[in-house]
Amino acid sequence: MLEQICPILPSSDFARTEGFYTSIGFKTQYKQPDQYMLMNRDQVEIHFFYCPGQRPEHSDHGAYLRPVHVDVFSAEVASLNLPDKGGFPRFWPAEDKPWGMREAVIWDPDGNILRIGQDI
């Protein structure tokens, strides 16, 4: 029986990645400098591998998170006042989508995309 899947995302700078994810409620569980880092929040784990050549504008990594209350999580991230276009990180607050989901979107400092959604 499968219980969880954990994305493994690139990070060009663990200190910057750690600071960003800490600001949205994640805590560091393990860090091996310039190798690997694991962060979690509630039952969600995100793993990071060190990738010094990672360029955010060319990122093709991401994950889909399903919180119990997308609007609560979206409001937490909105309080950081991240821009909604241009540069990294950035954020789009939760809104209803035509595919039946209410979604928010976060791009982290390395351009990794996190879609956060729940069924409408």
N, C-alpha and C positions, 0 to 999 in steps of 0.2 A: 504494500500500500504506500503510495506517495503522499508525503505530507507537506513538503516545502520545496521551492526552487529558489536559488539565490543567484542573482546576476553577478558577473565578474566584469567590472568596468575598468578602463584605463585611467590612470592618474599620472600626470606629468610632475606633480608636486604634492606629496602626501600632506604637508603642513597646510597648504591651501585647501585641498580636498577635505581634510579633517575639520578645518575651521568652517567650511561651508556646510557640511553635513551636520556638524554640531549645532549650527544655527537653526537647522530645521528639525532638531530633536533627536538626532542619532548620537550614539555613544560608541567610542572605540573599544572594541573587545580584544583586538590583537593587532600588533603592528611590528613588522620586521622592516626596518628602514631600507628604502630603495629596493624593496622586494614585494611585499604583500601587506595588505591591511584589510581588516574586517570591522565593519560597523553595524550596529543594529538599533532598531527602535521597535518596541513591542515585539511582535513575532517576525518582523522583516529583517533580513540580513542582506547587506550589500557588501560584496568583496571588491577589492581594488588591486590591480597589479600595476607595478611601476612601469611607466612608459614615457621616458623623458622626451621622446619625439612627438608625443600626442599634440595635435593641433586642433583646437575646438571647432574651427570652421570646417574641418574634414571628418569629424566624428561620425561614425555609423553605429555607435553602441547605445543601448538603452534598456529600459525595463518598464513594465506596467505594474503599478501598485494599486491595490484595492483596499482602501481604508473602509472602516465601518461608516464614517461620515466624511465624505469628500469635502463638504463645505467647511467643516471645522478645520481640516488640514489646510485647505486653500486659504482660509483666513489667517492661520498661523504664518504661512509663507508670505502672504500679502503684507503682513506687518513688517517685513524686512525691506519693503519698498524697492524691490528689484525692478529693473527696467523691463518693459514688455517687448522691446525690439532692439536689435543691434547689440553686439557684444555678448559676453558670457560672464557670470550667469545671467539668466533672464527668466521671466515667469509670466504665464497666462493664467488668470484665476479661473475657477470652475465655472463652466457653462454647459447647458444642455446641447448635446450633439445630435445630428440627424440619425445616427446609428444606434440610438437608444441608450446612450451613456451620458452621465454628467461628469465632465473631465476638466482637470487642471493640467498644466504642462510646466515642467521645470527643465531648464538646461543648466547643468552644473558648470563650474569653471573650465572643465575640459570638453564641454560640448555634449556630454552624455545626456540623453533625453530621458526624463522620467514622466510618463503619463500616469496620472493619478485619477482613478475613476470608479464609479459605481453605477449600477443599473438605475435607470429612471423609473 
